[in-house]
Amino acid sequence: MKLSWVYYFFGGFIGFVCAIVISMIFYMVEKSGTPILSSLPRKFGAFGHYLLELFNALPFFGIVIGLVLVRYMFQKRLDEEENGPQSS
């Protein structure tokens, strides 16, 4: 098993967890009586429904952003593992 898969799994997992934490914060704010998400469709109509669906998909966006960040941050290490060590 390549070590790059561990990097990608960890990045996706951390992105998912961070997105769930953000979702839970918004959920707690909604439960406290401040309507942020539930007022979007009333204020913005169809665009508000679209924004609400984007918020519902936040954990999946977190996974994707985690994977992209791993690729960006560890690009040299991942390329080196994929291609083998390069002599300068």
Secondary structure per residue as TSV (DSSP state, phi and psi in degrees):
chain	resnum	aa	ss	phi	psi
A	1	M	-	360.0	130.9
A	2	K	-	-73.9	147.8
A	3	L	H	-70.5	-22.2
A	4	S	H	-63.4	-31.7
A	5	W	H	-65.4	-34.7
A	6	V	H	-65.7	-43.1
A	7	Y	H	-59.1	-49.2
A	8	Y	H	-64.3	-41.0
A	9	F	H	-62.4	-44.9
A	10	F	H	-63.7	-42.2
A	11	G	H	-63.4	-43.7
A	12	G	H	-64.3	-40.3
A	13	F	H	-64.9	-45.8
A	14	I	H	-64.4	-40.7
A	15	G	H	-62.2	-41.0
A	16	F	H	-64.0	-45.3
A	17	V	H	-64.3	-43.1
A	18	C	H	-62.4	-40.2
A	19	A	H	-66.9	-37.8
A	20	I	H	-65.1	-40.6
A	21	V	H	-62.5	-42.9
A	22	I	H	-63.6	-41.7
A	23	S	H	-62.0	-41.3
A	24	M	H	-66.3	-35.5
A	25	I	H	-63.0	-46.3
A	26	F	H	-63.9	-37.6
A	27	Y	H	-63.2	-42.4
A	28	M	H	-66.6	-37.1
A	29	V	H	-65.5	-39.9
A	30	E	H	-61.9	-42.9
A	31	K	H	-69.7	-23.8
A	32	S	T	-77.1	-10.2
A	33	G	T	113.1	0.7
A	34	T	-	-100.4	103.2
A	35	P	-	-77.5	104.4
A	36	I	S	-100.1	-57.5
A	37	L	S	-78.0	-37.5
A	38	S	T	-72.2	-17.7
A	39	S	T	-91.0	-7.4
A	40	L	H	-59.6	-48.0
A	41	P	H	-64.4	-33.6
A	42	R	H	-69.8	-38.6
A	43	K	H	-78.1	-41.8
A	44	F	H	-114.9	0.3
A	45	G	T	67.2	-128.0
A	46	A	H	-65.3	-36.3
A	47	F	H	-65.3	-35.0
A	48	G	H	-65.0	-39.8
A	49	H	H	-62.6	-40.3
A	50	Y	H	-63.1	-45.2
A	51	L	H	-62.3	-38.6
A	52	L	H	-65.0	-39.2
A	53	E	H	-68.8	-35.1
A	54	L	H	-63.0	-39.8
A	55	F	H	-65.2	-37.6
A	56	N	H	-65.7	-25.8
A	57	A	T	-92.1	9.1
A	58	L	H	-56.7	-40.3
A	59	P	H	-61.0	-34.9
A	60	F	H	-70.8	-38.1
A	61	F	H	-63.5	-35.6
A	62	G	H	-62.2	-41.3
A	63	I	H	-62.1	-46.4
A	64	V	H	-64.6	-43.9
A	65	I	H	-65.2	-37.4
A	66	G	H	-61.4	-42.5
A	67	L	H	-65.8	-41.1
A	68	V	H	-65.7	-40.5
A	69	L	H	-65.7	-38.0
A	70	V	H	-62.5	-44.9
A	71	R	H	-62.0	-39.5
A	72	Y	H	-71.8	-43.8
A	73	M	H	-75.0	-35.6
A	74	F	T	-113.9	31.3
A	75	Q	H	-60.8	-44.5
A	76	K	H	-64.3	-43.6
A	77	R	H	-67.4	-40.1
A	78	L	H	-69.2	-39.9
A	79	D	H	-66.2	-37.3
A	80	E	H	-65.3	-39.8
A	81	E	H	-68.1	-35.9
A	82	E	H	-72.4	-42.8
A	83	N	H	-96.7	-10.3
A	84	G	-	90.0	163.8
A	85	P	-	-66.2	133.3
A	86	Q	-	-100.2	134.2
A	87	S	-	-88.7	137.4
A	88	S	-	-87.5	360.0
